[in-house]
Amino acid sequence: MSSVVSISSLKGGVGKTSVVLGLASAAQASGLRTLVIDLDPHGDASTGLGVNTTEGTDMGTILLAPSEYSLADELAPASWAALGSLGNASRTGQDAGTWVGRASARLTALEQLDSATLLPRLAGLLEPARESFDLILIDCPPTLGRLTEMAWAASDRVLSVAEPSLFSVAGSERTLRAIARFEENTPYAVESASIVINKVRAGDPEHDYRIEEMKVLFGGLVAETILPETHLLQRIQGSAYPVHYWPEEEAQELAIAFTALLAGLHDVDATE
């Protein structure tokens, strides 16, 4: 059965969706069959995965009337699927690759529903799909609202994305407190939570200071893998292309980092 990981941040601009796309790239390269659920109404993950918006039904429409849809019938393949796998075959016995539950502006309507009605919906939709995928990634909106809480209710793990800045340290604290309150006030529990530090400039004194600060504050919750800042990532993802398949040598540092991060979330070989 697949693991379900929500990628969250209560501060915008930290590269949350870039982390989702990097993990999806690492998963496909490692031979995993991966599903990305895009719950951010901006739909950047759907765009970065090159989804054809005429295929399948968007997640907003599905979640507004979940009894009327089978999620498996509404998923669209990422444009990456044609690139195939660089690793082993998926343990599901089906083709490795990346599939998407695409976002739409209709997701915003879900914020008006009460928690008791909304929170179980995504978990219920994903339950039948868990046998068909090795990994399910959820791109959450950069706010704490009904959509984010619904994602957490469906997840085994929450990965909070931070950058090495004062405001992002505070944002990470807010995220962890929000998870604790979510568990106190709902019947759901997140099995584990962790923080990944993104957009790191090597040798930058401020970045080095903030990284150490986060390690002191959050201890073992901070992932060992640190993701470097590079303008190349914007170019790769702007081309709706997976970083592991990008031909330039500079992309390999990013690919190695995302594979190492994935190895902390799922059983893959980080040396591949």
C-alpha positions in Angstrom: 0.0 0.0 0.0 1.3 3.5 -0.9 2.3 6.1 1.6 0.5 9.5 1.4 2.6 12.6 2.0 1.3 16.2 2.2 3.7 18.9 1.2 2.8 22.0 3.3 3.9 25.4 4.2 2.0 28.2 5.9 4.4 30.8 4.3 4.3 31.4 0.6 7.3 31.7 -1.6 9.4 28.9 0.0 9.3 26.6 -3.0 6.6 24.2 -1.8 5.4 23.2 -5.2 9.0 22.9 -6.5 9.6 20.3 -3.8 6.5 18.4 -4.9 7.7 18.3 -8.4 11.3 17.3 -7.4 10.0 14.4 -5.3 7.7 13.3 -8.2 10.7 13.4 -10.5 12.8 11.4 -8.1 9.9 8.9 -7.7 9.5 8.3 -11.4 13.2 8.0 -11.9 13.3 5.4 -9.2 10.6 3.3 -10.8 7.7 4.3 -8.6 4.2 4.7 -9.7 3.3 8.1 -8.2 0.1 10.1 -7.9 0.2 13.8 -7.3 -3.0 15.4 -5.9 -3.0 19.2 -6.5 -5.1 20.9 -3.9 -3.6 24.4 -4.4 -6.2 26.4 -6.4 -3.3 28.1 -8.2 -2.6 24.8 -9.9 1.1 25.2 -10.3 1.9 21.5 -9.7 -0.6 20.6 -12.4 1.1 23.0 -14.8 4.5 21.8 -13.9 3.5 18.2 -14.6 2.2 19.2 -18.0 -1.3 17.9 -17.4 -3.8 18.1 -20.3 -6.7 20.0 -18.7 -9.2 18.2 -21.1 -8.4 14.9 -19.5 -10.2 13.8 -16.3 -12.2 15.8 -13.9 -10.5 18.4 -11.7 -10.2 17.8 -7.9 -12.5 20.7 -6.9 -15.4 19.2 -8.9 -14.7 15.7 -7.6 -14.4 16.7 -3.9 -17.6 18.8 -4.1 -19.5 15.6 -5.1 -17.2 12.7 -4.2 -20.0 10.0 -4.4 -20.4 10.8 -8.1 -16.8 10.0 -9.1 -14.2 7.3 -9.0 -10.9 8.9 -8.6 -9.1 6.3 -10.7 -11.3 7.2 -13.7 -10.5 10.9 -13.4 -6.7 11.0 -13.2 -4.6 12.4 -16.0 -1.1 11.3 -16.8 1.7 13.8 -16.5 3.4 14.7 -19.7 6.4 13.0 -18.0 4.9 9.6 -18.3 6.3 9.2 -21.8 9.8 9.4 -20.4 9.4 6.2 -18.6 11.4 5.1 -15.5 15.1 5.2 -14.9 14.9 2.6 -12.1 13.1 -0.6 -11.4 9.6 -1.5 -12.2 6.8 -0.4 -9.9 6.0 -2.8 -7.1 2.3 -2.4 -8.0 2.8 -4.4 -11.2 1.7 -1.5 -13.2 3.7 1.0 -15.2 5.9 3.4 -13.3 5.3 7.1 -13.9 3.3 10.0 -12.6 -0.4 10.6 -12.6 -2.2 13.7 -11.5 -5.5 14.8 -9.8 -5.4 18.3 -11.3 -6.4 21.5 -9.5 -8.9 24.1 -10.4 -10.3 27.3 -9.0 -13.4 25.2 -7.8 -11.2 24.0 -4.9 -11.9 27.4 -3.2 -15.6 26.4 -2.8 -14.5 23.6 -0.4 -13.3 26.2 2.2 -16.9 27.0 2.9 -17.9 23.5 4.0 -17.8 22.5 7.7 -14.9 20.3 8.9 -17.0 17.2 9.7 -18.4 17.2 6.2 -15.1 17.9 4.3 -12.2 16.3 6.2 -13.0 12.6 5.3 -13.6 13.2 1.6 -10.0 13.1 0.2 -9.1 10.1 2.4 -12.2 8.3 1.2 -11.3 9.0 -2.5 -7.7 7.9 -2.0 -8.3 4.7 -0.1 -9.1 2.6 -3.3 -6.1 4.2 -5.1 -3.5 3.3 -2.5 -3.1 -0.2 -3.9 -2.5 1.2 -7.4 0.4 3.6 -6.5 3.7 3.4 -4.6 3.5 7.0 -3.5 0.9 9.7 -3.2 2.0 13.3 -2.9 -0.4 16.1 -2.0 0.4 19.7 -2.9 -1.4 21.8 -0.2 -2.3 25.5 -0.5 0.1 27.8 1.4 -2.5 28.6 4.1 -4.2 26.8 7.0 -7.7 26.2 5.9 -10.1 23.4 5.1 -8.1 22.2 2.1 -4.9 21.8 4.1 -6.7 20.1 6.9 -8.4 17.7 4.5 -5.0 16.8 3.1 -3.5 16.2 6.5 -6.5 14.0 7.4 -5.7 11.8 4.4 -1.9 11.7 5.0 0.5 9.4 6.8 3.1 12.2 6.8 3.4 16.0 6.5 6.5 17.5 5.0 6.8 21.2 5.8 8.9 23.3 3.4 11.1 26.1 4.8 13.8 28.4 3.6 16.7 29.7 5.7 15.2 33.0 6.8 13.8 34.5 10.0 10.2 34.6 8.6 10.4 31.0 7.4 11.6 29.8 10.8 8.5 31.4 12.3 6.4 29.8 9.6 7.7 26.4 10.4 6.8 26.9 14.1 3.3 27.9 13.0 3.0 24.8 10.8 4.0 22.4 13.6 1.6 24.1 16.1 -1.2 23.9 13.5 -0.6 20.1 13.1 -0.7 19.7 16.9 -4.0 21.7 17.1 -5.4 19.7 14.2 -4.7 16.5 16.0 -6.2 17.8 19.3 -9.4 19.1 17.6 -10.2 16.3 15.1 -10.2 12.5 15.2 -7.2 12.4 12.8 -3.5 11.9 13.6 -0.5 12.6 11.4 1.9 9.7 11.9 5.0 11.8 11.4 6.0 15.3 10.4 9.3 16.7 9.2 10.8 19.9 7.8 12.9 20.3 4.7 15.0 23.4 4.2 14.9 24.7 0.6 16.6 27.4 -1.4 20.0 27.2 0.4 23.0 29.1 -0.8 26.2 27.4 0.1 28.5 29.5 2.2 25.9 32.2 2.9 26.4 33.2 6.6 22.8 34.1 7.1 21.6 30.8 5.6 24.1 28.8 7.7 22.9 30.6 10.9 19.2 29.9 10.1 19.9 26.3 9.3 21.6 25.8 12.7 18.7 27.7 14.3 16.2 25.4 12.9 18.2 22.3 13.9 18.3 23.6 17.5 14.6 24.5 17.5 13.2 21.4 15.8 15.9 18.8 16.3 15.3 15.6 14.5 12.3 16.9 12.6 14.7 18.7 10.2 15.5 16.5 7.2 19.2 15.7 6.7 18.8 16.6 3.0 19.1 20.3 2.3 17.9 21.6 -1.1 20.2 24.1 -2.9 19.0 27.3 -4.5 19.5 27.4 -8.2 17.9 29.3 -11.1 18.2 26.1 -13.2 15.3 24.6 -11.3 13.0 27.4 -12.4 13.9 26.8 -16.0 13.4 23.0 -15.7 10.1 23.2 -14.0 9.0 26.1 -16.3 9.5 23.6 -19.2 7.2 21.1 -17.4 10.1 18.7 -17.3 11.4 16.4 -14.5 14.7 17.4 -13.0 16.1 13.9 -13.2 15.8 13.8 -16.9 17.2 17.2 -17.7 20.3 16.9 -19.9 22.5 19.6 -18.2 25.1 18.3 -15.8 24.2 21.0 -13.2 20.8 19.3 -12.8 22.4 16.2 -11.3 23.1 18.0 -8.0 19.4 18.7 -7.7 18.4 15.2 -8.8 20.7 13.7 -6.2 19.2 15.9 -3.5 15.6 15.1 -4.3 16.4 11.4 -4.5 17.9 11.6 -1.1 14.9 13.5 0.3 12.6 10.9 -1.2 14.6 8.1 0.4 13.7 9.6 3.8 10.0 9.3 2.9 9.9 6.1 0.9 12.0 3.0 0.4 14.2 3.9 -2.5 18.0 3.6 -3.2 19.4 7.2 -2.8 22.5 6.1 -4.7 20.6 5.4 -8.0 
